[in-house]
Amino acid sequence: MILVTGATGTVGSEAVRLLSAGRRPARALVRDPVRVAQRGDLADGIEIVTGDFDRPDTLDAALRGVDTVILVSPAVPAQEIAVIDSAARQGVAHVVKVTSKASADSPVDRRRGQARIEAHLVTTGLAYTLLRSNAYLQNLFALAPMVKQTRGFLMSAGEGQVGMIDARDVAAAACAIANAPTAHAGQTYCLTGPDLITYTDVARELSAVLGHEIEYRQIRADEHRAAMIRAGVPEAVATSNAQAFRLIAEGDAAWLTDDVATLTGTAPRSLHTFLTEHRAAFS
Ligand SMILES: NC(=O)c1ccc[n+]([C@@H]2O[C@H](COP(=O)([O-])OP(=O)(O)OC[C@H]3O[C@@H](n4cnc5c(N)ncnc54)[C@H](OP(=O)(O)O)[C@@H]3O)[C@@H](O)[C@H]2O)c1
């Protein structure tokens, strides 16, 4: 039995969709099954179990009988550590952890948090695989309201390149591992899309897809942080985002690998494919 956490989220919902068509039994952990049922959020063919990262008793019940966990969440350390500890208690064999460019000395708070979670996972002795992804193409949805209203977007990533990946390809890689985890124990895969992309490329591709000019308005990281807060982004998230965009400007995200194709047998989706499929969100 495979359990997917964060099953209503960007990566988790695609993992659930893929697993529901697969051969291994799978279970989706959600905290509000009524909302999921009302909205028809999750595919048929998958067991839905209620669980809250902040309530370990619900996690123990959800993880009973599970051998493999696809662990994806907003990556609050205490919450993911609670899932990992519950997995250990329930005899789970393998955890596939979705993570980022984590390091204990990163200037970005959420990357230090990921490093804490990874370190804890290692100490449990559970078999694990880390999926260290580059930035998701789905982050571009945050620009959509501004693109629609102003035919442009603000960004502080300069001309930094990013190996942006479609979160659906992260899910596909996670499912490929969860379906046959033994060979992947102890491995870390670095997941990227097929191309190095700058935000100038994003503006050019959006212009082509939408049929009118979209302007990339470059701003400083401090201006960007202030703009995100004005737009309603929580202060801590705006700070981490601005730090991450500054790192992008410095070349921190300019990395590509073949790991998605190696794991899934399929090339990852490109920026062009993503924007063409999601044209309506930006127009
Ligand atoms: N965005 C990027 O560019 C990027 C790049 C690399 C790595 N990552 C990593 O990707 C992960 C985030 O993945 P994502 O974007 O798929 O997440 P997401 O869309 O934000 O989804 C979060 C999921 O967690 C669930 N959740 C939140 N609090 C919960 C609780 N207390 N109990 C149970 N479930 C709860 C949410 O459920 P509800 O629907 O109930 O809220 C939702 O299903 C993080 O580890 C992040 O570091 C992201």
The ligand as an SDF file (V2000), in Angstrom:
LIG
                    3D

 48 52  0  0  0  0  0  0  0  0999 V2000
    7.2870   25.3280   -5.3360 N   0  0  0  0  0  0  0  0  0  0  0  0
    8.5010   25.0220   -5.7360 C   0  0  0  0  0  0  0  0  0  0  0  0
    9.0730   25.6420   -6.6450 O   0  0  0  0  0  0  0  0  0  0  0  0
    9.2320   23.8690   -5.0840 C   0  0  0  0  0  0  0  0  0  0  0  0
   10.4880   23.5030   -5.5730 C   0  0  0  0  0  0  0  0  0  0  0  0
   11.1710   22.4450   -4.9820 C   0  0  0  0  0  0  0  0  0  0  0  0
   10.5750   21.7460   -3.9410 C   0  0  0  0  0  0  0  0  0  0  0  0
    9.3410   22.1220   -3.4870 N   0  0  0  0  0  0  0  0  0  0  0  0
    8.7710   21.3760   -2.3580 C   0  0  0  0  0  0  0  0  0  0  0  0
    7.4750   20.8590   -2.7050 O   0  0  0  0  0  0  0  0  0  0  0  0
    6.7400   20.6870   -1.4890 C   0  0  0  0  0  0  0  0  0  0  0  0
    5.4000   21.3570   -1.6340 C   0  0  0  0  0  0  0  0  0  0  0  0
    4.6870   20.6320   -2.5960 O   0  0  0  0  0  0  0  0  0  0  0  0
    3.3460   21.1770   -3.2460 P   0  0  0  0  0  0  0  0  0  0  0  0
    3.6490   22.4560   -3.9590 O   0  0  0  0  0  0  0  0  0  0  0  0
    2.7100   20.0660   -3.9770 O   0  0  0  0  0  0  0  0  0  0  0  0
    2.4900   21.5450   -1.9340 O   0  0  0  0  0  0  0  0  0  0  0  0
    1.1050   22.3150   -1.8820 P   0  0  0  0  0  0  0  0  0  0  0  0
    0.4650   22.4150   -3.2300 O   0  0  0  0  0  0  0  0  0  0  0  0
    1.3070   23.5450   -1.0680 O   0  0  0  0  0  0  0  0  0  0  0  0
    0.1800   21.3010   -1.0480 O   0  0  0  0  0  0  0  0  0  0  0  0
    0.2970   21.1650    0.3480 C   0  0  0  0  0  0  0  0  0  0  0  0
   -0.5330   19.9600    0.7690 C   0  0  0  0  0  0  0  0  0  0  0  0
   -0.3460   19.7370    2.1760 O   0  0  0  0  0  0  0  0  0  0  0  0
   -1.6280   19.6020    2.7750 C   0  0  0  0  0  0  0  0  0  0  0  0
   -1.5860   20.0380    4.1640 N   0  0  0  0  0  0  0  0  0  0  0  0
   -1.2360   21.2650    4.6340 C   0  0  0  0  0  0  0  0  0  0  0  0
   -1.3240   21.2860    5.9810 N   0  0  0  0  0  0  0  0  0  0  0  0
   -1.7520   20.0460    6.3600 C   0  0  0  0  0  0  0  0  0  0  0  0
   -2.0400   19.4460    7.6130 C   0  0  0  0  0  0  0  0  0  0  0  0
   -1.8990   20.1260    8.7720 N   0  0  0  0  0  0  0  0  0  0  0  0
   -2.4120   18.1680    7.6390 N   0  0  0  0  0  0  0  0  0  0  0  0
   -2.5860   17.4600    6.4860 C   0  0  0  0  0  0  0  0  0  0  0  0
   -2.3450   17.9720    5.2560 N   0  0  0  0  0  0  0  0  0  0  0  0
   -1.9360   19.2610    5.2030 C   0  0  0  0  0  0  0  0  0  0  0  0
   -2.5380   20.4880    1.9390 C   0  0  0  0  0  0  0  0  0  0  0  0
   -3.8620   20.1050    2.1730 O   0  0  0  0  0  0  0  0  0  0  0  0
   -5.1050   21.1300    2.1230 P   0  0  0  0  0  0  0  0  0  0  0  0
   -5.6290   21.0610    0.7220 O   0  0  0  0  0  0  0  0  0  0  0  0
   -6.0500   20.5890    3.1390 O   0  0  0  0  0  0  0  0  0  0  0  0
   -4.5670   22.4980    2.4650 O   0  0  0  0  0  0  0  0  0  0  0  0
   -2.0290   20.1470    0.5370 C   0  0  0  0  0  0  0  0  0  0  0  0
   -2.5740   18.9220    0.1010 O   0  0  0  0  0  0  0  0  0  0  0  0
    7.5950   21.3110   -0.3680 C   0  0  0  0  0  0  0  0  0  0  0  0
    8.3360   20.2820    0.2300 O   0  0  0  0  0  0  0  0  0  0  0  0
    8.5120   22.2280   -1.1500 C   0  0  0  0  0  0  0  0  0  0  0  0
    9.7230   22.5120   -0.4750 O   0  0  0  0  0  0  0  0  0  0  0  0
    8.6520   23.1530   -4.0360 C   0  0  0  0  0  0  0  0  0  0  0  0
  1  2  1  0
  2  3  2  0
  2  4  1  0
  4  5  1  0
  4 48  2  0
  5  6  2  0
  6  7  1  0
  7  8  2  0
  8  9  1  0
  8 48  1  0
  9 10  1  0
  9 46  1  0
 10 11  1  0
 11 12  1  0
 11 44  1  0
 12 13  1  0
 13 14  1  0
 14 15  2  0
 14 16  1  0
 14 17  1  0
 17 18  1  0
 18 19  2  0
 18 20  1  0
 18 21  1  0
 21 22  1  0
 22 23  1  0
 23 24  1  0
 23 42  1  0
 24 25  1  0
 25 26  1  0
 25 36  1  0
 26 27  1  0
 26 35  1  0
 27 28  2  0
 28 29  1  0
 29 30  1  0
 29 35  2  0
 30 31  1  0
 30 32  2  0
 32 33  1  0
 33 34  2  0
 34 35  1  0
 36 37  1  0
 36 42  1  0
 37 38  1  0
 38 39  2  0
 38 40  1  0
 38 41  1  0
 42 43  1  0
 44 45  1  0
 44 46  1  0
 46 47  1  0
M  CHG  2   8   1  16  -1
M  END
$$$$
